[in-house]
Amino acid sequence: LPRRVAAMRPQLDRDFVAAGKDPAKLATLETRLLAVLRLKDATFAARQAVCQRLGLILAESSAAKTNTPTAKVLGAMLLDERDSDLARLALDPVPGAAVDALLNGALAKSSGHVRLGLISSIGRRHLAASVPALTQLLADPDGTTATTAARALGEIGTSEAATALQAAKGIPSVVIAHARLQATTRLPAADALRTVRELQADASLPTTLRAAAFRRSL
């Protein structure tokens, strides 16, 4: 199998370039890639190569939907300890509500390493629908989960996310401060200015962070 997939890669890449934005050709490529993911004996390298190219196809086609065979396969992979990272490799480049729904739905069912990866993807996508779930995770007994949720809320940067960060307990103040500073890049101007002034005035924070808040206020 590794040799077969390695041999397929150049042709798949050529076919992708040739397909351009043609929906039918992209759909044919998607079906071919999905067939490899369904092979029980597919190696990690094979699945990784497939997911990389599948992400390019889905992003190009802008046709990701929650009820397609591809969405079902990738949705199941999101919750698999072995394949979750590969599923996110395919889904992260794809814009749209369908992928957002897959990630948000998987978050509620996940734990451990899988959940940490999902939180990171959700933060990078600025997924406001996940703010309630992330807010609950700020109180998670696992410190890594709580701090990862805080960082994701900072990346999302809505008013609700900022409020959750300000009310968070039990997470190192520096982590919260960094997340709040990150949120100011997306908050309304008045809220952002108020936040950076609060951070700048907090003598308990490192000088470098307070200086960063000052620069953000300029």
Disulfide bonds with the S-S distance in Angstrom:
none
